[in-house]
Every structure is written in structure tokens, then in C-alpha cells.
Amino acid sequence: MASEIKQLDQLLKELPPESQAEVRDFVESLINKRQRKSNGHLRQTWASGLEDYREQFTSLELQKKSLDWRGD
């Protein structure tokens, strides 16, 4: 592993500064992505996903239904 880090370090030194910045940004985005996956917090990317059912169910019924659909 240490040799791989040295190889990466050498490759980085060969890049121009703007490309080094891109690599840094990419590595930071990989770290952030991994942290988001591992933190276990519920993301609300599904917001408005049940909009089609609003005429069929009340908000409380939708909440219960969504738990059923998720398997909770």
C-alpha cells in the first residue's frame, strides 16, 4: 500500500497544478460519497414521489402506506 501511495504521489507531481486540483476534488468527492453512504441518515430524495396518491389517501394514510411499501 505504501508503494501505491508513493506511485500516486509521483504521478500527481507530474501533473500541472490545475490537474492536481481536479484530482484533489475528485478524491474529496469520493470521500464524501462514501461518508454519505455510511452515515445511515435518511435522505429525502423521494420528496413528491407520492404526489400521484394525494387524491386517494390522506397524508397520514400515505405515511402508513409508504412504510408498508418500504417493508418497515
C-alpha positions as CSV (number, residue, x, y, z in Angstrom):
1,M,0.0,0.0,0.0
2,A,2.8,2.4,0.8
3,S,4.3,1.8,-2.6
4,E,1.0,2.6,-4.2
5,I,0.8,5.8,-2.4
6,K,4.3,6.7,-3.5
7,Q,3.3,5.9,-7.1
8,L,0.2,8.1,-6.8
9,D,2.3,10.9,-5.3
10,Q,4.8,10.7,-8.1
11,L,2.0,10.8,-10.7
12,L,0.4,13.8,-9.1
13,K,3.7,15.6,-9.1
14,E,3.9,15.1,-12.9
15,L,0.5,16.9,-13.4
16,P,0.1,20.6,-13.8
17,P,-1.4,22.4,-10.8
18,E,-4.9,22.7,-12.3
19,S,-5.0,19.0,-12.9
20,Q,-3.7,18.3,-9.4
21,A,-6.7,20.4,-8.2
22,E,-9.0,18.3,-10.2
23,V,-7.6,15.1,-8.7
24,R,-8.0,16.6,-5.2
25,D,-11.6,17.5,-6.0
26,F,-12.3,14.0,-7.3
27,V,-10.8,12.3,-4.3
28,E,-12.8,14.6,-2.0
29,S,-16.0,13.7,-3.8
30,L,-15.2,10.0,-3.4
31,I,-14.7,10.5,0.3
32,N,-17.9,12.5,0.6
33,K,-19.8,9.9,-1.3
34,R,-18.6,7.1,0.9
35,Q,-19.4,9.1,4.1
36,R,-23.0,9.8,2.8
37,K,-23.5,6.0,2.3
38,S,-22.1,5.1,5.7
39,N,-23.8,7.7,7.8
40,G,-27.2,5.9,7.7
41,H,-29.3,9.1,7.6
42,L,-32.5,9.0,5.6
43,R,-32.3,11.1,2.5
44,Q,-35.4,12.7,1.3
45,T,-34.7,12.4,-2.4
46,W,-38.1,10.8,-2.9
47,A,-40.0,14.0,-1.9
48,S,-43.1,14.5,-4.0
49,G,-42.8,10.8,-5.1
50,L,-46.2,10.0,-3.7
51,E,-47.9,13.0,-5.3
52,D,-50.0,10.8,-7.5
53,Y,-51.7,9.3,-4.5
54,R,-52.7,12.5,-2.7
55,E,-56.3,12.3,-4.0
56,Q,-56.6,8.7,-2.9
57,F,-55.1,8.9,0.6
58,T,-54.7,11.4,3.5
59,S,-51.2,12.4,4.5
60,L,-51.4,10.1,7.5
61,E,-52.6,7.2,5.3
62,L,-49.8,7.9,2.8
63,Q,-47.3,7.8,5.6
64,K,-48.5,4.4,6.8
65,K,-48.7,3.1,3.2
66,S,-45.2,4.3,2.4
67,L,-44.0,2.3,5.4
68,D,-45.8,-0.7,4.1
69,W,-44.4,-0.3,0.7
70,R,-40.9,0.0,2.1
71,G,-41.4,-3.1,4.2
72,D,-41.0,-1.4,7.6
